[in-house]
Amino acid sequence: MTKAPSRHSDAHRHIGVLPAFPFYGGPPVNPDVKARATVDELLADLDAEGTERALVIPNYGVPDPKHSFELNELVVEAAARDDRLRAAVWASPRPQDAELTEKALTLVGETGVKALKISFLLGGSVEDAECQVQLDKIFAAAKANNLVVHVHTSPGAQSDIDKVGQLVDRYADETPVHLVHFGGGVSGHIKLIGTRFFDWIEAGKKVYTDLTWSVGFAPYWLAQEIERRGIGGDRVLFASDLPWGDFAGEYHRMIEAVGDGELADLVFN
């Protein structure tokens, strides 16, 4: 059996409770049953897991982004309160969120803020000229403050790696881009592991990722390719994506995929 790492950090998890919402025409529900409303609850989870450090991001998922913007104060509070925690501030590429994003970007200099998080799940597009204005502002703020930009990826629509990958091409020479969910599905995994992820690294792009929500084959194939090519081990980070992800599943799957040598040390620390 593969030995567990001596320590582990979580590069991507959420805090905050969202209102119930009638997803897909059903009744109002809260599917994120492990959502935590307070810093104390979050720290208790870290203790139970043995997680040494974590990057915390406002929870999101309901169609109204104002709830995630409101949680920016909570992640900043978390990072200021405990050195185990670092914060990612929620921002938006949508022009209709410009005022909220401007307010969010005033938090980038707060203690423990290390990243900005954006997603196209709630609308907007990498190829929309009005979104481009907001993206330039977000990435400029990240560059000026040495922050990473976390971007949601998933197959199809505006979060597909063919779309989101354009942000790597545009900005990642100077600003680190973290591709959350490693493409989010079979098509994204194959495009990234087959060549694109490694091509970006070889081109000098500051690109990072985590394997949350990935399809079963992806962590194993990625680990093999990292070993074969000799690059990329320092660009893959363990994450849980709680409360939407599952700590035990993500943790043990990554242990089995990366083994207990140098690659495991890079991924989990």
Buried (B, 14 or more C-beta within 10 A) or exposed (E): EEEBBEEBBBBBBBBBBBEEBEEEEEEEEBEBEBBBEBBEEBBEBBEEBEBBBBBBBBBBBBEEBEBBBEBBBBBBBBBBBBEBBBBBBBBBBBBEBBEBBEEBBEBBEBEBBBBBBBBBBBBBBBEBEBBBEBBEBBBEBBBEBEBBBBBBBBBEEBBBBBBBBEBBEBBBEEBBBBBBBBBBBEBBBBBBBEEBBBEBBEEEBBBBBBBBBBBEEBBEBBBEBBBEEEEBBEBBBBBBBBBBBBBEEBBEBBBEBBBBEEBBBBBBB
